[in-house]
């Protein structure tokens, strides 16, 4: 214990002497929150002034444009205090297209197509939500037009002989039961944990990079291990040093909330005007503690796993992004702590913090979230200790040999790096372009550019044999009818699992509707739809995931773990949170099919059929997308899937190195003793790998 205490003191002294650590761990938390509040105030004031001073380009179109112009003239007379502020409109002349809305010349379009079937006038207001100016102007004009509509309606009532003031008819009074402070707290809760995690990872990263991977690169870690200090004490001391930095940043940030927001020492934006009490701040601090422990363990594990400072930097970015994704759970509409989300580490803390800030903290589920995330932190700490207490703390001899040999021997140690980088690129493309590029743009960027392009680069970079790396092997003829039955059966089972999990993890209908509209846009033919969303994904994604990823991990994981890991990575690549579990299930099934058959071709067909079954009936109008699957269909799917997998196990040749020991059944005539030129397919393969 004395040795451990001495090591911790030494590590902390080294940190205090590091200017970068002090700046990120102390100075940044102190100044960042007030800086954000100050900038928020400036931004709100600037936006208000910009809308007040800018002339809003307005176009009026339609057969009834004369009446629309009359309504706009009356809307301009509405009192500014009632309409949310002044609005300066200027008439736009020239052609009007939706793509022009939101530009400097045109922000709003009022469309008046003429009376409907009942002879009543119609008006439509078109704007662009991605433009702050267009959106704000639309909100103010809607208020003004609603006031005009109310005045016209009241005049018609009076002309019809109504003997009292129209406002006295069914008077309605509304009360917002969610206080403004609670709404502000819910808003603050959506981004507070991601902000804290980003800061803790940034500050802790400097410590983690220097404390293990940096010392390995400088050669000072070997000197430390020659002393009487044990490896466990070295690992524990360095982990505690990382945790101390993260904890200091947490304390400073929570104190910042109490000082600037709780005590009201600074004017803050109205949207963040939350009421903070001492018990609330204490609850936030307790909720963040297991996150601090989890992040510290992850940073320690990554630092010890990396053999150099440069390699640590490469692994840090995926860890950074993968921890930020669950931290954003509080921003998802409809997702509550009292659901299966309480079982998800970090995500449950984000939801609990949002509830505390909104004034509706749940003691039972908040405690459960804390315990679950603390358990994940303990598991990560045990994994770091067991991994780094071996010779891997200094070096990985197998990895060193592979580094020296290069080529195919190095690929298993680099494949996860490639896919981590691909995920980062995919996320960046999604954030930069999102759904704006449409289906065709997504196919070009993701399927052909990212997945297929990266696969070709990996094949060339590591000089991988294409046939072996992509599992381009023939299969038994009975495999194909088994796939034809298994794919739709597996789809039914997947639908059942998705509907079951939706009970605990509900998906907002608006999100599903928007996703469906994106997948089934107007003006795209059925053949093109199947090609873009079934055939191309079935080929390119299988080449990347059940080809290169599975090939790279096959010697490092057992069959069950291999299926689960490949499936989980496939699910994470489908960035939307509500799609991760269904696509992880599909990825696991496709990995299992590839392992059983020893070939990628059945997985390709399975993938194509799965997507086609999901798309074609809805696109053709045979099924209602919201109708779901009847309960009696799920048992049929289970039986069909089980039968299909049984056939694949019986006749499949098996994946070399996975379903049997590497080298079993090999001979000079072929790479696995199964797919030799001129060889005839036998039941279960030459080595009996299928079962």
TAMOWO-V241390 format. One record per backbone hydrogen bond with DSSP energy under -1.0 kcal/mol. NH is the residue of the N-H (numbers start at 1). CO is the residue of the C=O. If there is no record, write none. Layout:
((NH,CO) (NH,CO))
This chain:
((5,1) (6,2) (7,3) (8,4) (9,5) (10,6) (11,7) (12,8) (13,9) (14,10) (15,11) (16,12) (17,13) (18,15) (22,18) (23,19) (24,20) (25,21) (26,22) (27,22) (28,23) (30,26) (31,27) (32,28) (35,31) (36,32) (37,33) (38,34) (39,35) (40,36) (41,37) (42,38) (43,39) (44,40) (45,41) (46,42) (47,43) (48,44) (49,45) (50,46) (51,47) (52,48) (53,49) (54,50) (56,88) (58,90) (59,108) (61,110) (64,112) (65,62) (68,64) (69,65) (70,66) (71,67) (72,68) (73,69) (74,70) (75,71) (76,72) (78,75) (83,79) (85,80) (90,56) (92,58) (100,97) (102,106) (103,100) (107,57) (108,57) (109,126) (110,59) (111,124) (112,61) (116,120) (119,116) (124,111) (126,109) (131,128) (135,131) (136,132) (137,133) (138,134) (139,135) (140,136) (141,137) (142,138) (143,139) (144,140) (145,141) (146,142) (147,143) (148,144) (149,145) (150,146) (151,147) (152,148) (153,149) (154,150) (155,151) (156,152) (157,153) (158,154) (159,155) (160,156) (161,158) (162,157) (168,165) (169,166) (183,179) (184,180) (185,181) (186,182) (187,183) (188,184) (189,185) (192,188) (195,191) (196,192) (197,193) (198,194) (199,195) (200,196) (201,197) (202,198) (203,199) (204,200) (205,201) (207,203) (208,204) (209,205) (210,206) (211,207) (212,208) (214,209) (216,212) (217,213) (218,214) (219,215) (220,215) (221,215) (224,220) (225,221) (227,224) (234,230) (235,231) (236,232) (237,233) (238,234) (239,235) (240,236) (241,237) (242,238) (243,239) (244,240) (245,241) (246,242) (247,243) (248,244) (249,245) (250,246) (251,247) (252,248) (253,249) (254,250) (255,251) (256,252) (257,253) (258,254) (259,255) (260,256) (261,257) (262,257) (263,258) (266,260) (272,269) (273,270) (274,272) (281,277) (282,278) (283,279) (284,280) (285,281) (286,282) (287,283) (288,284) (289,285) (292,288) (293,289) (294,290) (295,291) (296,292) (297,293) (298,294) (299,295) (300,296) (301,297) (302,298) (303,299) (304,300) (305,301) (306,302) (312,308) (313,309) (314,310) (315,311) (316,312) (317,313) (319,315) (320,316) (321,317) (322,318) (323,319) (324,320) (325,321) (328,325) (329,326) (331,328) (332,329) (335,332) (339,337) (340,504) (342,339) (343,340) (344,341) (347,345) (348,344) (350,346) (351,347) (352,348) (353,349) (354,350) (355,351) (356,352) (357,353) (358,354) (359,356) (360,355) (366,362) (367,363) (368,364) (369,365) (370,366) (371,367) (372,368) (373,369) (374,370) (375,371) (376,372) (377,373) (378,374) (379,375) (380,376) (381,377) (382,378) (383,379) (384,380) (385,381) (386,382) (387,383) (388,384) (389,385) (393,390) (394,391) (395,391) (400,396) (401,397) (402,398) (403,399) (404,400) (405,401) (406,402) (409,406) (410,407) (411,407) (413,410) (414,411) (415,411) (418,414) (419,415) (420,416) (421,417) (422,418) (423,419) (424,420) (425,421) (426,422) (427,423) (428,424) (429,425) (430,426) (431,427) (432,428) (433,429) (436,433) (441,437) (442,438) (443,439) (444,440) (445,441) (446,442) (448,443) (449,444) (450,445) (451,446) (452,447) (454,450) (455,451) (456,452) (457,453) (458,454) (459,455) (460,456) (461,457) (462,458) (464,459) (469,465) (470,466) (472,467) (473,471) (479,476) (482,478) (483,479) (484,480) (485,481) (486,482) (487,483) (489,485) (490,486) (491,487) (492,488) (493,489) (494,490) (495,491) (496,492) (497,493) (498,494) (499,495) (500,496) (501,497) (502,498) (503,500) (505,501) (512,508) (513,509) (514,510) (515,511) (516,512) (517,513) (518,514) (519,515) (520,516) (529,525) (530,526) (531,527) (532,528) (533,529) (534,530) (535,530) (536,531) (538,534) (539,535) (540,536) (541,537) (543,539) (544,540) (545,541) (547,542) (548,543) (549,544) (550,545) (551,547) (552,548) (553,549) (554,550) (556,553) (557,553) (562,558) (563,559) (564,560) (565,561) (566,562) (567,563) (568,564) (569,565) (570,566) (571,567) (572,568) (573,569) (574,571) (575,573) (579,576) (580,577) (583,579) (584,580) (585,581) (586,582) (587,583) (588,584) (589,585) (590,586) (591,587) (592,588) (593,589) (594,590) (595,591) (596,592) (597,593) (598,594) (600,471) (604,600) (605,601) (606,602) (607,603) (608,604) (609,605) (610,606) (611,607) (612,608) (613,609) (614,610) (615,611) (616,612) (619,615) (620,616) (621,618) (622,617) (623,617) (627,624) (633,630) (637,633) (638,634) (639,635) (640,636) (641,637) (642,638) (643,639) (644,640) (645,641) (646,642) (647,643) (648,644) (649,645) (650,646) (651,647) (652,648) (654,596) (655,595) (658,655) (659,655) (664,661) (666,663) (670,667) (679,676) (685,682) (688,685) (690,684) (691,688))
